[in-house]
Amino acid sequence: MKDFISRIIRAARLDVTLYEEVEGDKGSLNQAMVVVILSSAAGGVANVGGTGLGGTIIGIIISLVGWFVWAFLTYVIGTRLLPEPQTSSDPGELLRTIGFSSAPGLIRVLGIIPFLLKPVFIIASIWMLAAMVVAVRQALDYRSTWRAAGVCVIGWFIQLLIIALMLWLFAGTAAKTL
């Protein structure tokens, strides 16, 4: 447990060696998943007044699905569309590094203090994005941080389109049944 907590702290500190470590540690996939769950739960606890317990649970499920989708998109974009000559990766490496990049989201629990909710969520989002760029750079063996940021932006845009399409399809279907 001590090592796991240390990994979470190192991930939040954007410690490059941590991301290299979990990239190569196939046994850390469950830990990465727990980080995603804890990060999502921290946000849910802070916003429980607005979403309730059910909303928090749904948020955790959506976060896990988003984590898988994000890792797959990042893998495809990073290894097929924008690889560097030394790029070598697999989806598992991206799942592990991206999972740990959710560590800064744990601070969202501080949003339970009403006047801190928005600032903490903004800070956590920016911090998680920075961690994501480091995670992607390390998992894809990039030398360029800008390329890793580009992969993240392209992946974010594609994921946004997928979510919008799903909402349009399912919201339209749900509205028709009412």
C-alpha positions as CSV (number, residue, x, y, z in Angstrom):
1,M,0.0,0.0,0.0
2,K,2.9,2.3,0.8
3,D,4.3,1.8,-2.7
4,F,0.9,2.5,-4.3
5,I,0.5,5.8,-2.4
6,S,4.1,6.7,-3.3
7,R,3.2,6.0,-7.0
8,I,0.1,8.3,-6.8
9,I,2.2,11.1,-5.3
10,R,4.9,10.7,-7.9
11,A,2.3,10.7,-10.7
12,A,0.8,13.9,-9.3
13,R,4.3,15.4,-9.2
14,L,4.7,14.6,-12.9
15,D,7.7,12.4,-12.1
16,V,8.8,11.1,-15.5
17,T,10.5,8.0,-13.9
18,L,7.1,7.0,-12.4
19,Y,5.5,7.0,-15.8
20,E,8.4,5.0,-17.2
21,E,8.1,2.6,-14.3
22,V,4.3,1.9,-14.8
23,E,4.7,1.8,-18.5
24,G,6.9,-1.3,-18.1
25,D,5.1,-2.8,-15.1
26,K,2.3,-4.9,-16.5
27,G,1.2,-5.7,-13.0
28,S,0.3,-2.0,-12.3
29,L,-2.8,-2.1,-14.5
30,N,-5.1,-2.6,-11.5
31,Q,-3.4,0.2,-9.6
32,A,-4.0,2.5,-12.6
33,M,-7.6,1.5,-12.6
34,V,-7.9,2.3,-8.9
35,V,-6.4,5.7,-9.5
36,V,-9.0,6.4,-12.1
37,I,-11.8,5.3,-9.7
38,L,-10.4,7.3,-6.8
39,S,-10.0,10.4,-8.9
40,S,-13.5,10.1,-10.2
41,A,-14.9,9.4,-6.7
42,A,-13.1,12.5,-5.4
43,G,-14.9,14.6,-7.9
44,G,-18.2,12.9,-7.1
45,V,-17.8,13.4,-3.4
46,A,-17.1,17.1,-3.9
47,N,-20.1,17.4,-6.1
48,V,-22.4,14.9,-4.3
49,G,-24.9,17.7,-3.5
50,G,-25.4,18.2,-7.2
51,T,-25.3,14.6,-8.4
52,G,-26.1,12.4,-5.5
53,L,-24.6,9.0,-4.8
54,G,-26.1,7.6,-8.1
55,G,-24.5,10.4,-10.0
56,T,-21.1,9.6,-8.4
57,I,-21.4,5.9,-9.3
58,I,-22.4,6.8,-12.9
59,G,-19.5,9.2,-13.0
60,I,-17.1,6.5,-11.9
61,I,-18.4,4.1,-14.6
62,I,-18.2,6.8,-17.3
63,S,-14.6,7.6,-16.1
64,L,-13.6,4.0,-16.5
65,V,-15.1,3.7,-20.0
66,G,-13.5,7.1,-20.9
67,W,-10.2,5.8,-19.7
68,F,-10.3,2.8,-22.0
69,V,-11.5,4.8,-25.0
70,W,-8.9,7.5,-24.3
71,A,-6.1,5.0,-24.1
72,F,-7.2,3.3,-27.3
73,L,-7.5,6.6,-29.2
74,T,-4.1,7.8,-27.9
75,Y,-2.6,4.5,-28.9
76,V,-3.9,4.7,-32.5
77,I,-3.1,8.4,-32.9
78,G,0.3,8.1,-31.3
79,T,1.5,5.0,-33.0
80,R,-0.3,5.2,-36.4
81,L,-0.8,8.9,-37.2
82,L,1.9,10.8,-35.3
83,P,4.7,8.3,-34.4
84,E,8.3,9.3,-33.9
85,P,10.9,6.9,-35.3
86,Q,11.5,5.4,-31.9
87,T,7.8,5.1,-31.0
88,S,7.0,1.6,-29.6
89,S,4.0,1.1,-27.5
90,D,0.9,-1.1,-26.8
91,P,-2.5,-0.3,-25.4
92,G,-1.6,-1.7,-22.0
93,E,1.2,0.8,-21.6
94,L,-1.1,3.6,-22.4
95,L,-3.8,2.3,-20.0
96,R,-1.3,2.2,-17.2
97,T,0.3,5.6,-17.7
98,I,-2.9,7.4,-18.5
99,G,-4.6,5.8,-15.5
100,F,-1.9,7.2,-13.2
101,S,-2.2,10.6,-14.9
102,S,-5.6,10.9,-13.1
103,A,-3.8,11.2,-9.8
104,P,-4.0,15.0,-9.6
105,G,-7.8,14.6,-9.8
106,L,-7.7,13.4,-6.2
107,I,-7.5,17.1,-5.0
108,R,-11.1,17.5,-6.3
109,V,-12.3,16.1,-2.9
110,L,-11.4,19.6,-1.6
111,G,-14.3,20.9,-3.7
112,I,-16.6,19.7,-0.9
113,I,-15.8,23.1,0.6
114,P,-18.4,25.2,-1.3
115,F,-16.3,28.2,-2.3
116,L,-13.5,25.9,-3.5
117,L,-15.5,23.7,-5.9
118,K,-14.9,25.6,-9.1
119,P,-11.2,26.6,-8.5
120,V,-10.2,23.1,-7.3
121,F,-11.9,21.5,-10.4
122,I,-10.2,24.0,-12.7
123,I,-6.8,23.4,-11.1
124,A,-7.3,19.6,-11.1
125,S,-8.3,19.7,-14.8
126,I,-5.2,21.6,-15.9
127,W,-2.9,19.5,-13.6
128,M,-4.4,16.3,-15.0
129,L,-3.9,17.5,-18.6
130,A,-0.2,18.2,-17.8
131,A,0.1,14.7,-16.3
132,M,-1.6,13.2,-19.3
133,V,0.9,14.9,-21.7
134,V,3.8,13.5,-19.6
135,A,2.1,10.0,-19.5
136,V,1.6,10.0,-23.3
137,R,5.1,11.2,-24.0
138,Q,6.6,8.5,-21.9
139,A,4.3,5.7,-23.1
140,L,4.9,6.5,-26.7
141,D,8.6,7.0,-26.2
142,Y,8.4,10.5,-27.7
143,R,11.2,13.0,-27.4
144,S,8.8,15.9,-28.2
145,T,6.4,17.1,-25.5
146,W,4.6,19.1,-28.1
147,R,3.9,16.0,-30.1
148,A,2.5,14.3,-27.0
149,A,0.3,17.4,-26.4
150,G,-0.8,17.3,-30.0
151,V,-1.8,13.6,-29.6
152,C,-3.8,14.6,-26.5
153,V,-5.6,17.5,-28.3
154,I,-6.5,15.3,-31.3
155,G,-7.7,12.5,-29.0
156,W,-9.7,14.9,-26.9
157,F,-11.4,16.3,-30.0
158,I,-12.2,12.8,-31.3
159,Q,-13.5,11.7,-27.9
160,L,-15.6,14.9,-27.7
161,L,-17.2,14.0,-31.1
162,I,-17.9,10.5,-30.0
163,I,-19.6,11.7,-26.8
164,A,-21.6,14.3,-28.7
165,L,-22.7,11.6,-31.2
166,M,-23.7,9.2,-28.4
167,L,-25.6,11.9,-26.5
168,W,-27.4,12.9,-29.7
169,L,-28.3,9.2,-30.5
170,F,-29.3,8.2,-27.0
171,A,-30.9,11.5,-26.0
172,G,-32.9,11.4,-29.3
173,T,-33.9,7.8,-28.6
174,A,-34.9,8.5,-25.0
175,A,-36.9,11.5,-26.0
176,K,-38.8,9.5,-28.6
177,T,-39.8,6.9,-25.9
178,L,-41.3,9.6,-23.7
